[in-house]
Amino acid sequence: MDKKLEPRDGALALLAAPIAPLADEYIAVLVMSLAGRLNRGASNYYLKQFDISMVDYRIVLALGLAKNLNISAVAASADVDKAAASRSLRALEQRGVVELEQTATRGRAAIVHLTEAGRELERALKKSSRQRERRFVAGLSEDERKHAVALLKKLIAGVPHMNKE
């Protein structure tokens, strides 16, 4: 990457902050608090351990799951906007993590592949992610974990209804 990303130590203090009283009244506040804490913690961790941003992290993992994606499909698979995906892919290409292959049959679309270095990074990220997730859900039984996943998916499905205004 062109500029060195730096972890934000001040953000780490927010990870242990008490949950806002509003979270007792508004589930969206509780979910945003959880998401913010997870994002801050992961962002600092992956920056320190792997020198990558969260967008890079998500893209590398998405490319490990699906092969031969164009940039739009990479963005959708990683759940990031296309502009962020394009910037990240350029940086990852400069680092030798991905290759962008122009195709004759798909017009201007480029197909994205992990390089060998990218596959090694993807394996390391998966291993680290699984370890972190095990610690995160350690207080839940397997049934509680499955129930939490189901509830979170329902909440995500409800977001478009919330934002109809």
N, C-alpha and C positions, 0 to 999 in steps of 0.2 A: 504494500500500500504506500501511497505517496507520503502521507503524514502518519506519524506514530500516534496511535490512539492511547489515551491515558485513562486508567481506572479513576473513578471518582470516589475517594475515600469518604467524603461527607455523605454520599449516598448510602454507604454501608451502615451508617448509624440509623438511618430510617428503617432498615430491615427489622430492627428490634423494637421500634417505637410501638407504643400501645395502639390498639385498634380504635379508631375514632368512634365516639358514641353514636354518630350518625349511622354507622354500619348496623346498629341494632334496629334502626327504623327503615333503612333503605338497602335492599339487597344489592342494588347496583353499586352502592358505595362500598359494600363489603367485597364484591367481586373485583371492583377496580383497585381496592386496597391490596387484595391478594395478587392481582396481576402486576401491579406496580412493584410490589416487594419481590415477586418472582423475577420480573424483568431486571430490576436493579441488581439483584444478587447474581443472576446469570450473566448479565452484561459485564459486570466487574470480573467475575470468575473467568469467562471465556476470553476476555481481553488480556487478563494476566497470564493465563495458562497457554493460550493459543494465538494471541495477538489478532483476534478476529472480532468483528462486530456481531451483533445479534442477527442482522440481516444476512451476513456472510454465513453464519452458523446455520440458519434455517435453509439457506440455499444449498449448502454442501450436503446437509442431511436429506433434503428433498431430491437432490441429484443421485444420492445413494439408493433411493427407493425406486426411482423411475429413470429409464434410459431414453435417450434421443428426444429430449424436450426442446422446444424452441423457447425463446426468452419469455414470451407471454405465458406459456405453460409452466415454466420454472417459477415465475412470479405467482401464478395461481396455486401451484403446488406448495410453495413456501409461505403462502398467505401474506405476501408483501406487494406493494404497488409496483407497476412495471418500471417506473423511473428508478426506484430504489434498487430493483433487481438488476437493471442495466448497469448502474454505477457499481454495484457489488460485483457483478460478473466481470467488468473491466478490471477491477482491482484484483479479483481472484485469478484472472488470466495473467496479469502482470506477475503475480506470485507463483505462477506455474501450477495452480490448483485445478483450473478448468481450461478446456480448449473450446473455442467457438468455431464451428465449421460452417462456412457458407454453403448453401445447397443450390444446385441448379434447378431442381424440381420444385422447390418451395418458394420461388421468388427471392425476395431479400431476406427471408427468414434464416436465422442461424440456428443450428442445432448445437446444444451444449453438452459436453462430456466432461466427466472428472478425469484428470490425468492420473498416473500412478501415484504421484504425490497427493493428489486430491482424494484418491481412494484410501490412502493411509490416514490422511486427516479425518476423513469421514468415519473410519473405524475407531479412531481415537476419540472423536466427538461422541459417537454412539456409546462407547464404553463409559466415558465420563458422564454422559447424560443419564444413562441407566443407573449409575452409582448415585448421582445426585437425586434422581427421582425416588430411588429406594429409601433414601434418608427422608425425603419430603413426605412420603406416605407411610412411614414406619409406624405411625400411631393408628393406622387404619387396618381393619381386618380386610381380607380379600373381598368379602361381600360389600363392605363399606366403600372400598376403592371402586368397585364396579358400579355401585349406586352413585357415587360422586361423579364418575364419568358420565353416566346416563343423565344425571341432573344438569351437569354443565352443558352437555349437548342440547338439552331442552332449552336452557337459558340462551344459548347461542342462537338457536332457531327462533327465539322470541325477539331478538334484537331488531329485526326489520319492522316488527309491529310497534315496538317502542318508538322507533324513529320515523313514523309515518307523518309526523306533524309538519 
